Amino acid sequence: MNANSAGTLTLGDFKVNRIGLGTNRITDTEAARAVLRRAAELGINFIDTADLYQKGQSEETIARTFAPYPEGLLIATKGGMSWKDGSGINDPKYLRDALDASLMRLKREYVDLYQLHRVDPMVPIEQTASVLKEMQDAGKVRYIGLSEVSVEQIEQFRKIIEIVSVQNQYNILERKYEAVLNYCEANGIVFIPWYPLAKAKLTNDAIERIAKKCEATPSQIALAWLLRRSPMMLPIPGTLSVQHLEENIAATNISLDESEMKELNSIT
């Protein structure tokens, strides 16, 4: 059982195994650190976090677990979202300060992948893109990604900076960003679905029937579907349990056939 069973993606000059780890619930506990360590042991080399996850504790716990970081481990974080109401804050000073605070918590001189958490409708995209490019030119950011964006917004950003990834909500039951996924696939941009398993809602008859046939859980079928859906897909299921982490990795060994994919694709 290893994360590389699902193959790899190219993100900049990184070769990333096609299942990562989301850390929005990670806090500084031994159980959380055990999950992080086990993830690395299982071949997960893409760990996604954000400055507002647990008010910075996620980034701090990642640093306490891995610093000094092993070669080949890509740490992705985000900035540009209000800690109060989840709205986008793309004010240049706010973004600069947010990045510096993330670097301090992560104990890094630069971020491998820095993702704009939300677009701020009050700030022109050209201005935000220029600030992100400034951070990159200063050596504080290697690669830049976006989150919760439309195709039109991606294209606006790409006029000024290279975008290597897009992180939008997407799962077997929530596909409003189908056009964004198709755009990313056509343009070689890694697509990172957040809330990839929609665990609270996986009670669909087709999912449960196929899960029984494959001797798997509904969550594993949802993850296997994502991996089969697009070669640019990089799911980042989060967990606080080593057992659940191992179950997620085991989903990379499930091969859905064409009839199963057709049935799952028809779910609305």
N, C-alpha and C positions, 0 to 999 in steps of 0.2 A: 504494500500500500504506500503510494508516494504521489505527491502533487504533480509530478511530471508525467503521470499516466495520460493526462489530457493534452499533452503537447505544450508548446511554448508560443509566446508572442514576442515580437520585437517592439520595444519601447525605447526610443533613442538608441543608445548602445547597450541596453540591457536585454538579456534574454529572460523573460518572465514566464514562469509556469502558470498555466491558464486557470488556476484557482488561487485566490488570495485570501487575506483575512481582514475583515472589517473590525474596528475596535471602538465603536461608539459607546460601548458599555464597559470598557476596560477601566478599572481603577487600580490603585496600588495595593493589591492583595497578593498573597502567595498563590492563590488559585488562578488569578489572572496571569501572573507571571509564568505559571506552569503551562497555561494555554499557549502563550507566546513562544515559550521554549519548545513545546511539542510541535507547534506549527512549523518552526524552522527545521526540526528533526525530520518532519514528514515532507520536506521539500518546498514548503511555501516560501517564496522569496519576494513577495509583494505584500506589504502591510500598509493598510490605509487608515489614516487618522485625520483629525482636524483640531484646530485650536480650541473650539468650543466643546469638544467631546469631554464630558465630565469636568468641564471648566478647566481644561488643561491637563487633567490627571492622566488621560490616555497617552498623550505625548510623553509626559514624565515617566510613566510606567514602561513605555517602550524603551526609553533611554536607560532606565535602571536595569532593564533585562538584557539589553544588547550592547550598550556602549562599553568599550569601543566596538563599532559595528563590523560584523564579518563581511568580507568581500562578497559582492553579488546580491546582498540583501537590499532591496529597494524600499525606502520609506517614503510614502506619499502623504502629504498633509494638505490642509486647506485653510484659507482665510477669506475674509470678506463677507461674513455673515454676522448679524447682530446676536450677541449672547442673550439678549432680552426677548426678542420677538421673532427671530429667524429671518428677518428681512435682510436684503443685501446692503452692505455698507462698503462702497468702493472709493470712498474719499482717499486721495493719495497718501496722506499722512497716516490714516487708519491702516491702510494696507501695509505700508512700510513698518509701522510699529507692530502690527500683527505678525509679520514675518520674523522680525527680530525676536519677538517673544517666543515664537515657535522654535526658532533655532536655539534659544537658551534652554527651553524645556527639553528639547530633543538632544541637546549636547552635540550639535552639529555646526559646522561652518557653512554648510549649504544644504538645501533640501533637494533630494533626487527628483521629486515631482511635486510641484506646487500647483494646487488647483484652486481656481476662483470658486468659492463655495456658492455664491449667488450673484447674479447680475443686479446692480443697483439701477433702477429705472431713472433715478435722479442724476446719474453721472453718465456722460457720453461713453459709449464703448471704446471709442478711439482713445480717450483719456486713460481709461482703465488698462487697456492693452499697452499703452505707452509706459505706464508705471510697472506693469509686469515685465516688460522688456528691459526697463531700467534695472530691475532686481536681477534679472538674468545676466545682463551685461556686467553687473557688479560682482558676479560670481556667487551670489547667494542662492540662486535657483538654477538647476541644470535643465529641467524640462517643465513645460507649462501645460496644464489641463484646465478644463472647465466643468461646471456642474449645473444641472438643471437648465439647459439651454436649448434653443431651437436651432434648426439648420441655418436660418438667416443670421442669428447671432454668432454662430460658429464662423460663418463666412466673413462677418465683419471683423472678428478678432484675427482671422487668418490673413487679413490684408496687412497686418502690422507685425504679428508674431506667429511662430510655428506652434500649432496645437497638436499634441501627441495623444491626448486622451480626452474622453468626455464621460462624465459620471452622471447619469440620469436614472430616475426610478424606472425599473423595468423588471417584469417577471412574467411567469406563465399566465397570470391573471390580469396583469396591468401592462398594456402595450401601447399607450398613447404616444410613445416616442419611437414608434416603428420607423418613421421617416428619418429620424436622427440616426438610428442604428444602421439603416441602409446607407445613409450618407457616409457614416464613419467607415463602414465596410468598403465602400467604393473609393475612399480617399486614404486608406491605410491608417486610420485613427483608431486607437484602442477604445472599445466601449466597455465601461465599467458599470454594470447595473447595481444600483443600491436597492436595499430591501429585496434581494434576489429570490428569496424563497416564499415570501408572503405567507409565512407559517400559519398565521391565525385563520387563513381562509382556504387552506388546501383540503377542502371537503368535497371536491368535484368527483363525480362517479368515474369518469374516465381516468383521472389521476389515480384514484384508489384501485381501480381494476388493473391498471398497468403496473402499479406498485406491487400488487399481490402476485402478478405474473412474473415479475422480475425479482421477487423476494427482496423487495426494497421498501423504504418508507416513502410516503408522498413527497417529503422534502428532498429526498435523493432523486426522485423522478423529476421534480421541478428543476433541480440543479443540472441533471443530465440533459434535460431539454434545452436549457440555456447554452450549455457547452456545444450541443449539436446545432443550435439555431444559427450561429455565426462563428466563423474562425477568428473574428476580432473581439469576441466576448471574453471578458475577464471578471467572472463573478467574485464577490468578496463577502461571502456569508460570515456573519459575526456570531460568536458564542462565548459563553463563560465556562464551558464544560469541555474537558478533554475528550470525553466520550462523543459528544456531538461533533466536535472538530474531526475526529476520526471517521465518523459516519459521513460527514461532508466529503472528506477525501475519498472515501470508498465509492462515492457516486461517480467518480471519474472512470470507474471500471464498468459502468453500465452502458451498454450499447443499445440505443433505441433504434428499431428498424423503421422503414419508410411508412408502414401502416400505422405504427404507434406515433410517429411524428405527425402524420396527417391528422390523426385523431386529437392529439394534444394541440396542434395548431388551430383546430376548429373551436377550441374552448373560448368562450367570450365571457 
